[in-house]
Amino acid sequence: MVHDHDFYHLGPGHHIIRPSQNTPIKGLTLLGGYTMQPFFATMEGAVYSGKIAAELVIYEDH
């Protein structure tokens, strides 16, 4: 089933509904090709997102 507001939509203008790696929930960090990063829905995007998430975790308490 496809919904108009699915976050994985690759069409123009849909990138703004992708979640960032940082969340307001302590201890919860997101990563993956579906998150906000420059290489949407690719393996490169998943790796880049993991790098962002790791930096958030490392520097979260500093």
All heavy atoms as TSV, in Angstrom:
chain	resi	resn	atom	element	x	y	z
A	1	MET	N	N	0.843	-1.175	0.000
A	1	MET	CA	C	0.000	0.000	0.000
A	1	MET	C	C	0.893	1.244	0.000
A	1	MET	O	O	1.841	1.338	0.764
A	1	MET	CB	C	-0.899	-0.024	1.233
A	1	MET	CG	C	-1.781	1.177	1.360
A	1	MET	SD	S	-2.815	1.023	2.814
A	1	MET	CE	C	-4.350	1.470	2.133
A	2	VAL	N	N	0.614	2.184	-0.846
A	2	VAL	CA	C	1.399	3.411	-0.954
A	2	VAL	C	C	0.565	4.583	-0.456
A	2	VAL	O	O	-0.600	4.726	-0.814
A	2	VAL	CB	C	1.840	3.654	-2.411
A	2	VAL	CG1	C	2.589	4.959	-2.536
A	2	VAL	CG2	C	2.695	2.508	-2.907
A	3	HIS	N	N	1.173	5.401	0.388
A	3	HIS	CA	C	0.519	6.592	0.917
A	3	HIS	C	C	1.197	7.828	0.339
A	3	HIS	O	O	2.391	7.816	0.055
A	3	HIS	CB	C	0.612	6.624	2.447
A	3	HIS	CG	C	-0.068	5.462	3.084
A	3	HIS	ND1	N	-1.430	5.400	3.267
A	3	HIS	CD2	C	0.430	4.307	3.577
A	3	HIS	CE1	C	-1.739	4.263	3.841
A	3	HIS	NE2	N	-0.639	3.580	4.042
A	4	ASP	N	N	0.454	8.895	0.208
A	4	ASP	CA	C	1.001	10.128	-0.355
A	4	ASP	C	C	2.181	10.675	0.429
A	4	ASP	O	O	3.046	11.343	-0.112
A	4	ASP	CB	C	-0.076	11.207	-0.433
A	4	ASP	CG	C	-1.119	10.890	-1.488
A	4	ASP	OD1	O	-0.816	10.092	-2.394
A	4	ASP	OD2	O	-2.233	11.440	-1.386
A	5	HIS	N	N	2.244	10.406	1.717
A	5	HIS	CA	C	3.280	11.007	2.561
A	5	HIS	C	C	4.343	10.008	3.024
A	5	HIS	O	O	4.977	10.207	4.042
A	5	HIS	CB	C	2.644	11.686	3.764
A	5	HIS	CG	C	1.711	12.783	3.373
A	5	HIS	ND1	N	2.141	13.965	2.803
A	5	HIS	CD2	C	0.365	12.866	3.416
A	5	HIS	CE1	C	1.100	14.738	2.536
A	5	HIS	NE2	N	0.005	14.093	2.885
A	6	ASP	N	N	4.538	8.938	2.298
A	6	ASP	CA	C	5.595	7.989	2.647
A	6	ASP	C	C	6.944	8.685	2.578
A	6	ASP	O	O	7.259	9.371	1.616
A	6	ASP	CB	C	5.605	6.799	1.683
A	6	ASP	CG	C	4.458	5.848	1.948
A	6	ASP	OD1	O	3.839	5.945	3.019
A	6	ASP	OD2	O	4.184	5.004	1.084
A	7	PHE	N	N	7.770	8.496	3.591
A	7	PHE	CA	C	9.040	9.217	3.665
A	7	PHE	C	C	10.068	8.729	2.661
A	7	PHE	O	O	11.045	9.378	2.420
A	7	PHE	CB	C	9.612	9.193	5.076
A	7	PHE	CG	C	9.917	7.814	5.585
A	7	PHE	CD1	C	11.094	7.181	5.251
A	7	PHE	CD2	C	9.030	7.163	6.420
A	7	PHE	CE1	C	11.380	5.917	5.712
A	7	PHE	CE2	C	9.312	5.903	6.893
A	7	PHE	CZ	C	10.479	5.281	6.543
A	8	TYR	N	N	9.861	7.588	2.061
A	8	TYR	CA	C	10.849	7.076	1.108
A	8	TYR	C	C	10.586	7.530	-0.319
A	8	TYR	O	O	11.291	7.130	-1.229
A	8	TYR	CB	C	10.912	5.551	1.166
A	8	TYR	CG	C	9.590	4.869	0.897
A	8	TYR	CD1	C	9.162	4.623	-0.392
A	8	TYR	CD2	C	8.786	4.477	1.956
A	8	TYR	CE1	C	7.958	4.010	-0.633
A	8	TYR	CE2	C	7.578	3.866	1.719
A	8	TYR	CZ	C	7.168	3.633	0.425
A	8	TYR	OH	O	5.978	3.031	0.189
A	9	HIS	N	N	9.598	8.349	-0.518
A	9	HIS	CA	C	9.275	8.841	-1.862
A	9	HIS	C	C	10.463	9.635	-2.413
A	9	HIS	O	O	10.997	10.506	-1.751
A	9	HIS	CB	C	8.033	9.720	-1.808
A	9	HIS	CG	C	7.458	10.017	-3.149
A	9	HIS	ND1	N	8.058	10.862	-4.047
A	9	HIS	CD2	C	6.334	9.562	-3.747
A	9	HIS	CE1	C	7.332	10.931	-5.134
A	9	HIS	NE2	N	6.268	10.150	-4.986
A	10	LEU	N	N	10.881	9.342	-3.616
A	10	LEU	CA	C	12.049	9.993	-4.202
A	10	LEU	C	C	11.697	11.186	-5.084
A	10	LEU	O	O	12.582	11.821	-5.648
A	10	LEU	CB	C	12.862	8.983	-5.023
A	10	LEU	CG	C	13.450	7.829	-4.230
A	10	LEU	CD1	C	14.133	6.849	-5.167
A	10	LEU	CD2	C	14.402	8.325	-3.173
A	11	GLY	N	N	10.432	11.501	-5.191
A	11	GLY	CA	C	10.017	12.611	-6.039
A	11	GLY	C	C	10.450	13.956	-5.489
A	11	GLY	O	O	10.773	14.091	-4.304
A	12	PRO	N	N	10.471	14.967	-6.332
A	12	PRO	CA	C	10.881	16.310	-5.914
A	12	PRO	C	C	10.034	16.824	-4.747
A	12	PRO	O	O	8.823	16.629	-4.709
A	12	PRO	CB	C	10.647	17.170	-7.162
A	12	PRO	CG	C	10.647	16.209	-8.300
A	12	PRO	CD	C	10.098	14.926	-7.746
A	13	GLY	N	N	10.707	17.450	-3.781
A	13	GLY	CA	C	10.024	18.064	-2.654
A	13	GLY	C	C	9.709	17.143	-1.494
A	13	GLY	O	O	9.252	17.597	-0.450
A	14	HIS	N	N	9.959	15.848	-1.640
A	14	HIS	CA	C	9.639	14.919	-0.557
A	14	HIS	C	C	10.785	14.731	0.440
A	14	HIS	O	O	10.605	14.094	1.469
A	14	HIS	CB	C	9.209	13.567	-1.127
A	14	HIS	CG	C	7.839	13.579	-1.690
A	14	HIS	ND1	N	7.571	13.978	-2.988
A	14	HIS	CD2	C	6.649	13.284	-1.142
A	14	HIS	CE1	C	6.281	13.909	-3.204
A	14	HIS	NE2	N	5.688	13.494	-2.094
A	15	HIS	N	N	11.959	15.256	0.126
A	15	HIS	CA	C	13.094	15.088	1.041
A	15	HIS	C	C	12.847	15.770	2.388
A	15	HIS	O	O	13.398	15.349	3.398
A	15	HIS	CB	C	14.379	15.630	0.417
A	15	HIS	CG	C	14.388	17.108	0.256
A	15	HIS	ND1	N	13.687	17.739	-0.751
A	15	HIS	CD2	C	14.970	18.078	0.994
A	15	HIS	CE1	C	13.843	19.048	-0.621
A	15	HIS	NE2	N	14.625	19.276	0.423
A	16	ILE	N	N	12.005	16.773	2.433
A	16	ILE	CA	C	11.787	17.507	3.687
A	16	ILE	C	C	11.054	16.688	4.735
A	16	ILE	O	O	11.090	17.038	5.910
A	16	ILE	CB	C	11.044	18.834	3.440
A	16	ILE	CG1	C	9.671	18.589	2.819
A	16	ILE	CG2	C	11.866	19.768	2.571
A	16	ILE	CD1	C	8.803	19.818	2.718
A	17	ILE	N	N	10.426	15.580	4.352
A	17	ILE	CA	C	9.733	14.760	5.351
A	17	ILE	C	C	10.589	13.588	5.840
A	17	ILE	O	O	10.131	12.781	6.630
A	17	ILE	CB	C	8.367	14.265	4.829
A	17	ILE	CG1	C	8.506	13.445	3.549
A	17	ILE	CG2	C	7.426	15.428	4.616
A	17	ILE	CD1	C	7.192	12.853	3.039
A	18	ARG	N	N	11.833	13.532	5.401
A	18	ARG	CA	C	12.735	12.487	5.898
A	18	ARG	C	C	13.204	12.862	7.305
A	18	ARG	O	O	13.507	14.022	7.577
A	18	ARG	CB	C	13.942	12.332	4.976
A	18	ARG	CG	C	13.572	11.774	3.631
A	18	ARG	CD	C	14.788	11.712	2.722
A	18	ARG	NE	N	14.419	11.163	1.446
A	18	ARG	CZ	C	14.410	9.862	1.173
A	18	ARG	NH1	N	14.775	9.000	2.078
A	18	ARG	NH2	N	14.037	9.437	-0.014
A	19	PRO	N	N	13.291	11.897	8.208
A	19	PRO	CA	C	13.734	12.207	9.571
A	19	PRO	C	C	15.238	12.437	9.634
A	19	PRO	O	O	15.997	11.893	8.834
A	19	PRO	CB	C	13.350	10.953	10.356
A	19	PRO	CG	C	13.405	9.849	9.346
A	19	PRO	CD	C	12.965	10.484	8.043
A	20	SER	N	N	15.669	13.243	10.592
A	20	SER	CA	C	17.110	13.409	10.802
A	20	SER	C	C	17.605	12.249	11.664
A	20	SER	O	O	16.814	11.480	12.218
A	20	SER	CB	C	17.417	14.744	11.469
A	20	SER	OG	O	17.086	14.695	12.839
A	21	GLN	N	N	18.897	12.134	11.806
A	21	GLN	CA	C	19.463	11.079	12.638
A	21	GLN	C	C	19.231	11.377	14.124
A	21	GLN	O	O	19.084	10.475	14.922
A	21	GLN	CB	C	20.967	10.930	12.363
A	21	GLN	CG	C	21.297	10.348	11.017
A	21	GLN	CD	C	21.136	11.330	9.875
A	21	GLN	OE1	O	21.095	12.532	10.049
A	21	GLN	NE2	N	21.012	10.813	8.669
A	22	ASN	N	N	19.194	12.643	14.458
A	22	ASN	CA	C	18.997	13.065	15.836
A	22	ASN	C	C	17.505	13.024	16.176
A	22	ASN	O	O	16.678	13.428	15.375
A	22	ASN	CB	C	19.548	14.483	16.020
A	22	ASN	CG	C	19.771	14.824	17.458
A	22	ASN	OD1	O	19.775	13.961	18.320
A	22	ASN	ND2	N	19.962	16.091	17.734
A	23	THR	N	N	17.160	12.525	17.355
A	23	THR	CA	C	15.770	12.497	17.793
A	23	THR	C	C	15.664	13.140	19.165
A	23	THR	O	O	16.667	13.237	19.890
A	23	THR	CB	C	15.230	11.052	17.891
A	23	THR	OG1	O	15.850	10.393	18.989
A	23	THR	CG2	C	15.458	10.277	16.606
A	24	PRO	N	N	14.476	13.561	19.557
A	24	PRO	CA	C	14.311	14.131	20.893
A	24	PRO	C	C	14.325	13.075	21.996
A	24	PRO	O	O	14.337	13.406	23.182
A	24	PRO	CB	C	12.953	14.831	20.812
A	24	PRO	CG	C	12.216	14.127	19.729
A	24	PRO	CD	C	13.264	13.654	18.756
A	25	ILE	N	N	14.358	11.803	21.634
A	25	ILE	CA	C	14.349	10.716	22.618
A	25	ILE	C	C	15.778	10.365	22.983
A	25	ILE	O	O	16.571	9.970	22.125
A	25	ILE	CB	C	13.617	9.481	22.051
A	25	ILE	CG1	C	12.189	9.868	21.675
A	25	ILE	CG2	C	13.653	8.338	23.041
A	25	ILE	CD1	C	11.449	8.822	20.890
A	26	LYS	N	N	16.116	10.526	24.264
A	26	LYS	CA	C	17.477	10.237	24.728
A	26	LYS	C	C	17.821	8.777	24.438
A	26	LYS	O	O	17.072	7.875	24.739
A	26	LYS	CB	C	17.599	10.517	26.219
A	26	LYS	CG	C	19.013	10.346	26.735
A	26	LYS	CD	C	19.149	10.897	28.124
A	26	LYS	CE	C	20.519	10.634	28.692
A	26	LYS	NZ	N	21.609	11.237	27.991
A	27	GLY	N	N	18.964	8.575	23.807
A	27	GLY	CA	C	19.438	7.232	23.500
A	27	GLY	C	C	18.924	6.665	22.181
A	27	GLY	O	O	19.274	5.550	21.826
A	28	LEU	N	N	18.099	7.415	21.465
A	28	LEU	CA	C	17.595	6.935	20.178
A	28	LEU	C	C	18.164	7.782	19.056
A	28	LEU	O	O	17.926	8.985	18.973
A	28	LEU	CB	C	16.063	6.992	20.125
A	28	LEU	CG	C	15.439	6.567	18.795
A	28	LEU	CD1	C	15.738	5.092	18.496
A	28	LEU	CD2	C	13.945	6.803	18.815
A	29	THR	N	N	18.949	7.157	18.207
A	29	THR	CA	C	19.532	7.805	17.036
A	29	THR	C	C	19.160	6.969	15.820
A	29	THR	O	O	19.256	5.750	15.852
A	29	THR	CB	C	21.070	7.882	17.173
A	29	THR	OG1	O	21.386	8.522	18.401
A	29	THR	CG2	C	21.684	8.655	16.036
A	30	LEU	N	N	18.719	7.611	14.759
A	30	LEU	CA	C	18.308	6.898	13.552
A	30	LEU	C	C	19.446	6.875	12.537
A	30	LEU	O	O	20.280	7.764	12.506
A	30	LEU	CB	C	17.102	7.599	12.917
A	30	LEU	CG	C	15.876	7.776	13.786
A	30	LEU	CD1	C	14.811	8.560	13.034
A	30	LEU	CD2	C	15.327	6.431	14.237
A	31	LEU	N	N	19.453	5.852	11.703
A	31	LEU	CA	C	20.382	5.831	10.580
A	31	LEU	C	C	19.800	4.987	9.478
A	31	LEU	O	O	18.923	4.173	9.705
A	31	LEU	CB	C	21.756	5.306	10.992
A	31	LEU	CG	C	21.822	3.875	11.502
A	31	LEU	CD1	C	22.651	3.037	10.564
A	31	LEU	CD2	C	22.438	3.871	12.876
A	32	GLY	N	N	20.229	5.230	8.287
A	32	GLY	CA	C	19.752	4.481	7.131
A	32	GLY	C	C	19.569	5.378	5.924
A	32	GLY	O	O	19.565	6.604	6.032
A	33	GLY	N	N	19.394	4.763	4.790
A	33	GLY	CA	C	19.241	5.490	3.543
A	33	GLY	C	C	17.986	6.339	3.474
A	33	GLY	O	O	17.862	7.202	2.626
A	34	TYR	N	N	17.035	6.102	4.389
A	34	TYR	CA	C	15.786	6.859	4.391
A	34	TYR	C	C	15.879	8.147	5.202
A	34	TYR	O	O	14.964	8.966	5.161
A	34	TYR	CB	C	14.641	5.999	4.951
A	34	TYR	CG	C	14.839	5.638	6.396
A	34	TYR	CD1	C	14.297	6.435	7.402
A	34	TYR	CD2	C	15.575	4.537	6.766
A	34	TYR	CE1	C	14.498	6.125	8.728
A	34	TYR	CE2	C	15.782	4.216	8.082
A	34	TYR	CZ	C	15.235	5.005	9.066
A	34	TYR	OH	O	15.444	4.694	10.384
A	35	THR	N	N	16.961	8.346	5.952
A	35	THR	CA	C	17.096	9.535	6.790
A	35	THR	C	C	17.621	10.719	5.983
A	35	THR	O	O	18.022	10.574	4.832
A	35	THR	CB	C	18.042	9.271	7.975
A	35	THR	OG1	O	19.320	8.900	7.473
A	35	THR	CG2	C	17.505	8.187	8.898
A	36	MET	N	N	17.630	11.880	6.606
A	36	MET	CA	C	18.078	13.102	5.933
A	36	MET	C	C	19.595	13.060	5.750
A	36	MET	O	O	20.351	13.075	6.704
A	36	MET	CB	C	17.680	14.324	6.759
A	36	MET	CG	C	18.007	15.631	6.085
A	36	MET	SD	S	17.207	15.875	4.513
A	36	MET	CE	C	15.561	16.312	5.012
A	37	GLN	N	N	20.008	12.962	4.495
A	37	GLN	CA	C	21.408	12.950	4.092
A	37	GLN	C	C	21.437	13.130	2.582
A	37	GLN	O	O	20.406	13.037	1.943
A	37	GLN	CB	C	22.137	11.688	4.580
A	37	GLN	CG	C	21.382	10.389	4.513
A	37	GLN	CD	C	21.321	9.786	3.123
A	37	GLN	OE1	O	22.132	10.060	2.265
A	37	GLN	NE2	N	20.356	8.954	2.886
A	38	PRO	N	N	22.588	13.404	1.997
A	38	PRO	CA	C	22.619	13.791	0.586
A	38	PRO	C	C	22.460	12.661	-0.443
A	38	PRO	O	O	22.267	12.939	-1.618
A	38	PRO	CB	C	23.975	14.464	0.425
A	38	PRO	CG	C	24.822	13.932	1.507
A	38	PRO	CD	C	23.890	13.601	2.635
A	39	PHE	N	N	22.530	11.406	-0.042
A	39	PHE	CA	C	22.481	10.299	-1.000
A	39	PHE	C	C	21.263	9.414	-0.732
A	39	PHE	O	O	21.382	8.274	-0.331
A	39	PHE	CB	C	23.755	9.455	-0.912
A	39	PHE	CG	C	25.015	10.238	-1.038
A	39	PHE	CD1	C	25.783	10.520	0.070
A	39	PHE	CD2	C	25.428	10.700	-2.270
A	39	PHE	CE1	C	26.958	11.258	-0.043
A	39	PHE	CE2	C	26.607	11.427	-2.401
A	39	PHE	CZ	C	27.364	11.707	-1.279
A	40	PHE	N	N	20.076	9.934	-0.954
A	40	PHE	CA	C	18.844	9.241	-0.596
A	40	PHE	C	C	18.711	7.875	-1.251
A	40	PHE	O	O	18.962	7.707	-2.437
A	40	PHE	CB	C	17.631	10.088	-0.971
A	40	PHE	CG	C	17.597	11.403	-0.253
A	40	PHE	CD1	C	17.261	12.538	-0.927
A	40	PHE	CD2	C	17.922	11.499	1.088
A	40	PHE	CE1	C	17.223	13.766	-0.277
A	40	PHE	CE2	C	17.891	12.705	1.748
A	40	PHE	CZ	C	17.543	13.845	1.059
A	41	ALA	N	N	18.286	6.914	-0.441
A	41	ALA	CA	C	17.953	5.559	-0.901
A	41	ALA	C	C	19.101	4.871	-1.630
A	41	ALA	O	O	18.894	4.192	-2.626
A	41	ALA	CB	C	16.705	5.599	-1.774
A	42	THR	N	N	20.319	5.046	-1.140
A	42	THR	CA	C	21.479	4.365	-1.722
A	42	THR	C	C	22.311	3.763	-0.599
A	42	THR	O	O	22.167	4.122	0.567
A	42	THR	CB	C	22.385	5.338	-2.510
A	42	THR	OG1	O	22.912	6.307	-1.594
A	42	THR	CG2	C	21.622	6.037	-3.626
A	43	MET	N	N	23.200	2.856	-0.955
A	43	MET	CA	C	24.123	2.295	0.044
A	43	MET	C	C	25.043	3.390	0.576
A	43	MET	O	O	25.367	3.416	1.758
A	43	MET	CB	C	24.953	1.160	-0.563
A	43	MET	CG	C	24.148	-0.084	-0.864
A	43	MET	SD	S	23.352	-0.778	0.604
A	43	MET	CE	C	24.764	-1.310	1.531
A	44	GLU	N	N	25.443	4.302	-0.292
A	44	GLU	CA	C	26.284	5.415	0.145
A	44	GLU	C	C	25.548	6.262	1.178
A	44	GLU	O	O	26.121	6.716	2.158
A	44	GLU	CB	C	26.699	6.282	-1.043
A	44	GLU	CG	C	27.644	5.614	-2.007
A	44	GLU	CD	C	26.946	4.723	-3.029
A	44	GLU	OE1	O	25.693	4.579	-2.982
A	44	GLU	OE2	O	27.651	4.159	-3.872
A	45	GLY	N	N	24.255	6.464	0.948
A	45	GLY	CA	C	23.446	7.230	1.886
A	45	GLY	C	C	23.338	6.544	3.233
A	45	GLY	O	O	23.392	7.193	4.283
A	46	ALA	N	N	23.200	5.229	3.221
A	46	ALA	CA	C	23.124	4.484	4.478
A	46	ALA	C	C	24.433	4.612	5.259
A	46	ALA	O	O	24.427	4.810	6.481
A	46	ALA	CB	C	22.803	3.021	4.199
A	47	VAL	N	N	25.554	4.517	4.560
A	47	VAL	CA	C	26.862	4.649	5.211
A	47	VAL	C	C	27.056	6.067	5.744
A	47	VAL	O	O	27.481	6.265	6.887
A	47	VAL	CB	C	28.005	4.267	4.243
A	47	VAL	CG1	C	29.367	4.606	4.840
A	47	VAL	CG2	C	27.915	2.794	3.892
A	48	TYR	N	N	26.719	7.059	4.941
A	48	TYR	CA	C	26.851	8.459	5.356
A	48	TYR	C	C	25.964	8.736	6.565
A	48	TYR	O	O	26.376	9.402	7.512
A	48	TYR	CB	C	26.477	9.368	4.186
A	48	TYR	CG	C	26.866	10.806	4.384
A	48	TYR	CD1	C	28.139	11.250	4.040
A	48	TYR	CD2	C	25.971	11.721	4.903
A	48	TYR	CE1	C	28.500	12.574	4.212
A	48	TYR	CE2	C	26.328	13.042	5.084
A	48	TYR	CZ	C	27.591	13.463	4.736
A	48	TYR	OH	O	27.939	14.769	4.914
A	49	SER	N	N	24.756	8.200	6.551
A	49	SER	CA	C	23.845	8.358	7.670
A	49	SER	C	C	24.420	7.702	8.931
A	49	SER	O	O	24.295	8.239	10.026
A	49	SER	CB	C	22.493	7.730	7.328
A	49	SER	OG	O	21.625	7.810	8.420
A	50	GLY	N	N	25.042	6.542	8.777
A	50	GLY	CA	C	25.678	5.874	9.912
A	50	GLY	C	C	26.798	6.709	10.499
A	50	GLY	O	O	26.982	6.766	11.718
A	51	LYS	N	N	27.551	7.382	9.646
A	51	LYS	CA	C	28.631	8.263	10.109
A	51	LYS	C	C	28.050	9.421	10.923
A	51	LYS	O	O	28.555	9.750	11.997
A	51	LYS	CB	C	29.425	8.789	8.922
A	51	LYS	CG	C	30.571	9.707	9.282
A	51	LYS	CD	C	31.298	10.173	8.017
A	51	LYS	CE	C	32.445	11.094	8.307
A	51	LYS	NZ	N	32.080	12.348	8.902
A	52	ILE	N	N	26.983	10.025	10.422
A	52	ILE	CA	C	26.339	11.121	11.150
A	52	ILE	C	C	25.813	10.618	12.497
A	52	ILE	O	O	26.014	11.256	13.534
A	52	ILE	CB	C	25.186	11.721	10.318
A	52	ILE	CG1	C	25.724	12.384	9.053
A	52	ILE	CG2	C	24.381	12.718	11.142
A	52	ILE	CD1	C	24.633	12.777	8.056
A	53	ALA	N	N	25.153	9.462	12.493
A	53	ALA	CA	C	24.599	8.899	13.714
A	53	ALA	C	C	25.701	8.584	14.733
A	53	ALA	O	O	25.555	8.862	15.925
A	53	ALA	CB	C	23.792	7.645	13.399
A	54	ALA	N	N	26.810	8.015	14.267
A	54	ALA	CA	C	27.921	7.701	15.169
A	54	ALA	C	C	28.487	8.963	15.806
A	54	ALA	O	O	28.777	8.985	17.005
A	54	ALA	CB	C	29.014	6.956	14.405
A	55	GLU	N	N	28.618	10.029	15.025
A	55	GLU	CA	C	29.127	11.289	15.581
A	55	GLU	C	C	28.161	11.851	16.620
A	55	GLU	O	O	28.587	12.377	17.655
A	55	GLU	CB	C	29.369	12.298	14.467
A	55	GLU	CG	C	30.562	11.942	13.606
A	55	GLU	CD	C	30.739	12.833	12.393
A	55	GLU	OE1	O	29.893	13.745	12.172
A	55	GLU	OE2	O	31.724	12.630	11.661
A	56	LEU	N	N	26.865	11.723	16.374
A	56	LEU	CA	C	25.878	12.186	17.356
A	56	LEU	C	C	26.007	11.402	18.655
A	56	LEU	O	O	25.951	11.979	19.748
A	56	LEU	CB	C	24.461	12.042	16.802
A	56	LEU	CG	C	24.055	13.034	15.737
A	56	LEU	CD1	C	22.718	12.620	15.111
A	56	LEU	CD2	C	23.944	14.431	16.325
A	57	VAL	N	N	26.181	10.095	18.565
A	57	VAL	CA	C	26.310	9.259	19.758
A	57	VAL	C	C	27.593	9.573	20.514
A	57	VAL	O	O	27.591	9.722	21.731
A	57	VAL	CB	C	26.249	7.758	19.387
A	57	VAL	CG1	C	26.625	6.886	20.572
A	57	VAL	CG2	C	24.862	7.392	18.866
A	58	ILE	N	N	28.687	9.727	19.790
A	58	ILE	CA	C	29.984	9.996	20.420
A	58	ILE	C	C	29.966	11.332	21.165
A	58	ILE	O	O	30.457	11.424	22.281
A	58	ILE	CB	C	31.116	9.984	19.377
A	58	ILE	CG1	C	31.352	8.554	18.879
A	58	ILE	CG2	C	32.398	10.574	19.943
A	58	ILE	CD1	C	32.254	8.471	17.666
A	59	TYR	N	N	29.384	12.340	20.545
A	59	TYR	CA	C	29.432	13.696	21.114
A	59	TYR	C	C	28.174	14.083	21.883
A	59	TYR	O	O	28.055	15.213	22.333
A	59	TYR	CB	C	29.711	14.716	20.005
A	59	TYR	CG	C	31.048	14.464	19.346
A	59	TYR	CD1	C	31.120	14.019	18.037
A	59	TYR	CD2	C	32.236	14.643	20.048
A	59	TYR	CE1	C	32.345	13.783	17.434
A	59	TYR	CE2	C	33.459	14.387	19.460
A	59	TYR	CZ	C	33.509	13.960	18.152
A	59	TYR	OH	O	34.714	13.711	17.564
A	60	GLU	N	N	27.249	13.144	22.077
A	60	GLU	CA	C	25.987	13.431	22.738
A	60	GLU	C	C	26.152	13.938	24.159
A	60	GLU	O	O	25.471	14.869	24.574
A	60	GLU	CB	C	25.115	12.162	22.745
A	60	GLU	CG	C	23.767	12.354	23.387
A	60	GLU	CD	C	22.923	11.094	23.292
A	60	GLU	OE1	O	23.492	9.984	23.374
A	60	GLU	OE2	O	21.713	11.235	23.131
A	61	ASP	N	N	27.046	13.364	24.902
A	61	ASP	CA	C	27.214	13.737	26.300
A	61	ASP	C	C	28.323	14.757	26.525
A	61	ASP	O	O	28.701	15.044	27.652
A	61	ASP	CB	C	27.502	12.492	27.151
A	61	ASP	CG	C	26.303	11.559	27.178
A	61	ASP	OD1	O	25.166	12.066	27.141
A	61	ASP	OD2	O	26.513	10.345	27.241
A	62	HIS	N	N	28.866	15.321	25.457
A	62	HIS	CA	C	29.981	16.265	25.621
A	62	HIS	C	C	29.553	17.674	25.365
A	62	HIS	O	O	28.615	18.030	24.815
A	62	HIS	CB	C	31.126	15.908	24.670
A	62	HIS	CG	C	31.699	14.554	24.987
A	62	HIS	ND1	N	31.479	13.473	24.172
A	62	HIS	CD2	C	32.419	14.077	26.017
A	62	HIS	CE1	C	32.077	12.411	24.685
A	62	HIS	NE2	N	32.647	12.759	25.806
